[in-house]
Amino acid sequence: MFVCCSHPKLSATLVNIKENIKTSVKESLGIHKLKHHKPWFDEECLGFLDQRKRAKIQWVQDPSQSKVDNPNNVRHEVSRYFREKKKAYLRARILEPETNSRNKNIRDLYSGINDFKKGHQPRCNIAKDEKGDLVADSHIIVARWRNYFSQPFNVHGVKDVGNA
């Protein structure tokens, strides 16, 4: 946090206010957990990422000409490692439908092929209530569907199907 005043009491007060805001946000909203988008990213990748950050911080603190090559070299090494890790993951994913084909496991074979063809398909968990407003709460959506299907399906007002 950047404090422009050198007065110790004011600085302590600002830090106290910042901490109070953080704790109240955590209590009211909860801690947001990041989604794991890259299944190939593991602890070893975190170490390489940390190494890249340290090299950049070291270069920012002392940008002498002798250290200019170091962050670029580290960045290239880390990027190369990430590419290789992703390629190995994709090779393993490609071998999965192949082994399912050999083992005559047709359901898993086609589901693996569809995963590659379609990619990630996010599900839409939104419905409209009676007023036409969008609702995202799962309990309200289930109640809405229950109410929708409990009503009779005489939409057009036809009294007798045979006479229509």
N, C-alpha and C positions, 0 to 999 in steps of 0.2 A: 504494500500500500504506500502511496506517495503522500507524505505529509509535508505541507509547505511551511508549517510553523515549527519553530524550534522550542516552543514552550512545552515542558514535559507533561504538565497536567492536561493541556489540550490534546496533546498527542495520545496520552493514555485514554482519554475520553473517547477520541475517535476510534481507537483500537477496540475499546469496550463496546461501542455502538456497532462496529463491524461484526464482532463476535456475536452480539445479541441478534443481529439481523440474520446471520448464518444459522444460528440454532433455531430461531423461530421458523425460518424457511424449511429446515430439515424436519421439524416437528409437524408443520402443516402440510407440506407437499411430499415429504418422504425423500429418501435418497434415490436418485435416478440411476439405475444400473444400465450401463452401455450394452447394446446388443453385440453379440459375437458374429460379425459378418464374414470373417475369414477363418474357416475351420483349419487351415494350414498354419495359422499364426499361433506359435506356442511360446514357452518360457525362453527358449534359445533366441527366438526372434526378438523378444523383449530386451534381452541382453545386447543384441546387435543395435537395436534402436537406441538404447541407453548410451552405448559407445558412440553412436553418431551424434547424439545430443551433447555429450561431454566434449567431443572434438569441436563442435561448433561454438560452444560456450568458451572453450579455451581460446579459440581463434578470435572471438569477439572481445575477450578481455585483453589479448595481446596480439594484434593483427600485424605482426612482423612478417617480412617476406619469406623467412625460412619456414614459417608455420602455415603459409598460404596453401601449400600442396597437401598438407595433412587432412584438413576437413574434406577436400575434394576426393582424395584417395579413400578415406573412410566411407564417404557417401557412396562412391562407386562400388566398394566391396559389399556394403550393406545392401545396396540395390541388387547386385548380382546374386547375393545369398537369397534375398526374397524371391527373385525370379526363379532360381533353381528349386527353392522350397515349394513354390506354387506349381511348377512343372511336375515335380514328383507327386504332389497331391493329385493333380489332374490325371497323371498316368495311372495312379492307383484307382481313381474313380472310373477310368475307362476300362480297366481290367475287371472291374466288378460285374458289369453286364456280360462280359466275355465268359467269365467263370459260371455265371447263371445260365448262359446258353449251353455250355458244355454239360452242366449238371441237370439240364432239362427243367430248370426252375423258371417257367415261362412268365409267371406273374411278376416276379422280381426283375426279370429281364426287361419286360415292357415298361415297368415303372421306372427303371433306371434310364431307359431310352427317352421316356417322356420328360424326366428331370433334365436331361441334356438339351432336348429340343425346346422345351417351354421355359426353362429356367425357374426362378423363384416366382411363385404366384401368390401374392399376399391376399389374404382373405378379407373381405369387406364385412365388418360386423356393425353395420349401420342399418337402421330401419326408420320408417316414418310412423309417427303416432297418429291418432285420430285427427289431430289438427293440421297435420302435414309437416310438422317439425321433425328434424332429424334427431334420432335417439341412438346413443352409443352404449348405454348400460345394458349388459347381457340379461339381467333379470327383467328389465322393462321390455326388452325385445322378445324374450320368451313369453311374457304375459301378453304382449301384443299379438304374437302368432297364435297363442292359445285362444285369444278373443276372436281373431280373424277366422280361424277354422271352426269355431263353435257356432258361428252365424250360418244360417241357411244360405245356399248358393243360388237363390232365386234372384239373379241380378237384374234381369230385364222385366220383371213383373209378370211373367207368363204364368197363368193360373193352371192351365192344362196343357201338357206337352202334346197330346194327341190332336188337339184342336188348332194348334199353331201352324 
